[in-house]
Amino acid sequence: MKKVLFVSLVVVVASLMFAATPIKIGAVVPLGDITGDQSAKAMKLAVEEINAAGGLLGRPLELIVVDSELKPEKGAAAIEKLATVDKVDFFVGGMASSVHLAQIPVMKRYQKITIWSGAASYLCENAVGPDADWYFHLHPWDYQQGASYGLGWTELAEAYPDIVLEKIFLAYEEGGFGTASHESYLVLQAQADQGEGTWAAVMDDYMGVSFKSAALGGGDYRAMLQQAKTYDPDLFVWAGYDADALPMLQQAKEVGFAPKFFVGAPPGWPAHFGDSPLAEGVTLYGMWAPTINKVSPTAEHFWNAYIEKYDEEPATYFAPLGYTNIYFLAEGIKAAGTLEKAALIKALEEVEYASPIGEVLKMAPSNVINHQGFTAQKILQWQGGEQQVIWPLDLKTAEPMYPFPSWEGR
């Protein structure tokens, strides 16, 4: 009888909770891009888990996702719709700095608490400004990423004497994301010339050349690749989108360009990219890899739950970042015990969330904003179809493949 009464009570409580007004979360992501698709799926997974555990403040979460289509005007319109039509309580999501630059003025108009997972350009940080206490940014800014890469390459060169890094070439997509990356490298080069900064030991010379991303109507990289081949860099890095990954490798093979390190720095990679023989030895910057499951219980849980729900593996770090997006907000709401803005902002400032990224997420000031989350990327490498961690050295899962293997036989 007691068991029946207990089950009945649970059913009644659950019924009452889901009869309550939902807490509405509005997400804007590019659903046609793997980063947005998998980020949205991970957010939905987090919302389902939280609701299954009883929701927040006795209320269920409701996630409303709008497609930005990687277009600034669409992204801005999505924020307007979520605020005025859907009347969401919070904004989350995000990918592409050029899209976010168009969204920020709309966000400032409504000043809802925002937990933004994408956008690396410092231009976005400047646009947000120092007084937006409602704005929380998860993804490292470009200058933070650049500094972490310099530290990584310096430590790799020290640990492996055969690795020599002096000439750096950056191929950057011509939009806000790529251009800001190039500008950050120029600052890093100026510091290195003075013997300062994390790149001082590994950057004697730098060259940057732009290209039009396949995600934005481009896709012919031959002229840029020929310039890179003539420059003969020790480290070749391209900053674009997942649509550029395979065609850029194909064209690099076509023109016979095989630098010592071939590094890709898109926000996400195509699904099954590692299955291509062209992927072997490609180095990448990323916040996460499946091998993080070995050191993080949260990452392992996320990985297993995502695969069970969607019958696919996460292929981009925007998947665990999207999951983190929702759980960080949820932890703040639980700590505050209210949705009242000032109290919730204060609670979010104190949250320490052991994220599936493999790091604890805790807010701290960056160059401009007060609430910056993660500040570094990792250096990974495709080996045998899998992403292996080669830096940080204490998380290393494989020895670095160096130099980049020739195109012969691939």
Steps between C-alpha positions, in 0.01 A plus 500: 500500500784742592668434165176574315456823695861604428464436126171689498664793678783511243246500218305782664813710560616445141156590369497820704849594381419459135176690545713791621615777268818382328832680524564594139849486351552640152790358297635631169731266304572419132309174462639433152854497641624208710590735785145630526335166438693317770493792740119511477477125554725523807289783641184295452667208677591721797147641521350150493736384777420799719125461449522128575668592830216736595573817307606823670312689770211258455471597132597319181749640251388574146763539227410697188760472223519740203728449200741787429596344164847654564355832378531817712154629412341164581686479830388847605140432398508178703588690818219747433250219447605313813466817707170631364306201364623209709571720805791289618667553835856441377712499185751218437691350210691674229757432229682734261633839602354680199153378599552596864609853411154553349328344801668703772308828441173306526618324814592834654147621438352219712790429738384152587753279674699346215728195514677508164702201386640624169671800341875535546563843347614774737280730291201332663646556845553868421144527370360348820705740712597500868160591645292203379477313830230278346742353242698178566736370232623138495726471194856640522554828317740493207787663692457247782507216249806644329685528829414142594620370162832679544545339839410160352741520209779627725456208739481251210822640348671471840376144553586382147832650378434388138208744482623835367252786475600841367282597203123517555241532221133570574234447230191676630143523373419857404209544745505622859627172645800465272591867481504534877723191521747661260498825697567308820797326337640838398491606864665174605769548235571854624539364852724217380722752316557665838573166664167509681189284512444127460618495135840660566692170477329366187404791273777668305281590202129509420286528187120510472290461184120504479264266312127477444351211697298231327240556775449850359509431128875452445705183484795566266813523716762441233638855482537516878656152515754596231599803709537275803710251303733778384529630857586147621375527860586273789145540625207545260168586666165561333211670682170432325201267528439127473396534135859601421670199657500233229513723189795690646689174553410381151630821348813495717573153361429629150756783529750282690494697825591292807629720785665350808182564697165531319262651755127560470318738735129487410234504775398150388608221265291301251353178631728204421783734392748258659390226257665684210861400427568871454431556871797300626743727683281808480535701819206691644415744770204407713356520848413132525566152366339162579816403689397753769251231605790322669558784745156659541191314629281783368652460154449124510135541605438758228665282234296192586170685542543689171574183303212314663255777413616593148679187378799708391824611660566865582738623232549859617580660833188711457306192610644485854508880498126511428439252781712718729301804384179363654649343813697811594179703489316230693767494773465877536121481528526227764753701700298822477167332575335761281493646148534854638768657285744649753491193724550264207792702360668485840442124521638440149815691595564238770409181311779245453377237255708190425424502129527226233769719339726351766546825690313674780302794365536809721444858394775765515562836327666507158641808323158665478212299647453391860375147435733289288506120534753281318827663394699232313479241227682166468727377221375175350597285202319256274677164530346177376163671459486627860571834662793458735608761754862609450477805728460574791772250570334378819194400295703354210350185350753454214840617381483780241529387138778717355557598232163491324502189276543545125205472260649197330264204523211706633 
